[in-house]
């Protein structure tokens, strides 16, 4: 597994994962932007644990929202497929067979 050293909230850490090192670096950079934004907006300078917890909660809320959207799209997709199958079945029943005029 690739290992990447990144700096988050002033602390250098090593990240190891299945993703490409460039992707890990990009994700860490995006996380650092989020952490800095939360720190500034919430006035939490010098409280990295609280900043990280707020970021985690924000990401969990976003993940939950995206999962909900995915489930709605999946359900709509399945419904459309069901409609298409019923229409195809109906059309096939309406076509005359090879021995029918």
HUUR-V89261 format. One record per residue. N is the residue number from 1. PHI is phi in whole degrees, -180 to 180 (none if undefined). OMEGA is omega in degrees with one decimal (NA if undefined). Layout:
n=N phi=PHI omega=OMEGA
n=N phi=PHI omega=OMEGA
This chain:
n=1 phi=none omega=178.8
n=2 phi=-67 omega=176.2
n=3 phi=-120 omega=-178.8
n=4 phi=-133 omega=174.6
n=5 phi=-97 omega=-179.9
n=6 phi=-133 omega=177.6
n=7 phi=-116 omega=177.2
n=8 phi=-127 omega=-178.2
n=9 phi=52 omega=176.4
n=10 phi=83 omega=-179.3
n=11 phi=-110 omega=178.4
n=12 phi=-85 omega=179.6
n=13 phi=-132 omega=176.8
n=14 phi=-106 omega=178.3
n=15 phi=-112 omega=177.3
n=16 phi=-125 omega=-179.4
n=17 phi=-163 omega=179.9
n=18 phi=-80 omega=-176.8
n=19 phi=-74 omega=175.6
n=20 phi=-63 omega=-179.6
n=21 phi=-55 omega=180.0
n=22 phi=-64 omega=179.1
n=23 phi=-68 omega=177.4
n=24 phi=-60 omega=178.2
n=25 phi=-64 omega=179.7
n=26 phi=-65 omega=178.8
n=27 phi=-63 omega=178.0
n=28 phi=-64 omega=178.5
n=29 phi=-65 omega=177.7
n=30 phi=-65 omega=177.9
n=31 phi=-63 omega=179.3
n=32 phi=-60 omega=177.5
n=33 phi=-61 omega=178.9
n=34 phi=-62 omega=-179.6
n=35 phi=-62 omega=179.8
n=36 phi=-64 omega=179.2
n=37 phi=-64 omega=179.2
n=38 phi=-62 omega=-179.5
n=39 phi=-59 omega=-178.3
n=40 phi=-70 omega=-176.4
n=41 phi=-69 omega=-176.9
n=42 phi=-94 omega=-179.9
n=43 phi=63 omega=-175.6
n=44 phi=-111 omega=177.0
n=45 phi=-60 omega=179.2
n=46 phi=79 omega=179.2
n=47 phi=-128 omega=-173.8
n=48 phi=-61 omega=180.0
n=49 phi=-66 omega=178.6
n=50 phi=-64 omega=178.2
n=51 phi=-62 omega=-179.2
n=52 phi=-64 omega=179.0
n=53 phi=-65 omega=176.9
n=54 phi=-64 omega=177.3
n=55 phi=-63 omega=179.3
n=56 phi=-62 omega=178.2
n=57 phi=-64 omega=177.7
n=58 phi=-61 omega=179.7
n=59 phi=-67 omega=177.8
n=60 phi=-65 omega=177.7
n=61 phi=-63 omega=179.3
n=62 phi=-65 omega=178.4
n=63 phi=-62 omega=178.7
n=64 phi=-62 omega=179.1
n=65 phi=-64 omega=-179.0
n=66 phi=-66 omega=176.9
n=67 phi=-62 omega=177.7
n=68 phi=-62 omega=177.9
n=69 phi=-63 omega=179.0
n=70 phi=-61 omega=-179.6
n=71 phi=-63 omega=177.1
n=72 phi=-63 omega=179.0
n=73 phi=-64 omega=179.0
n=74 phi=-62 omega=179.5
n=75 phi=-63 omega=178.7
n=76 phi=-63 omega=179.1
n=77 phi=-63 omega=179.4
n=78 phi=-62 omega=178.5
n=79 phi=-64 omega=178.8
n=80 phi=-64 omega=177.9
n=81 phi=-63 omega=177.7
n=82 phi=-60 omega=177.8
n=83 phi=-63 omega=-179.7
n=84 phi=-64 omega=179.3
n=85 phi=-63 omega=178.6
n=86 phi=-63 omega=178.4
n=87 phi=-66 omega=178.3
n=88 phi=-65 omega=178.0
n=89 phi=-59 omega=179.3
n=90 phi=-63 omega=-179.3
n=91 phi=-63 omega=179.5
n=92 phi=-67 omega=178.5
n=93 phi=-72 omega=-178.3
n=94 phi=-82 omega=-178.0
n=95 phi=-75 omega=175.9
n=96 phi=-69 omega=177.9
n=97 phi=-74 omega=-177.4
n=98 phi=-64 omega=179.9
n=99 phi=-98 omega=178.3
n=100 phi=-107 omega=-179.8
n=101 phi=-73 omega=NA
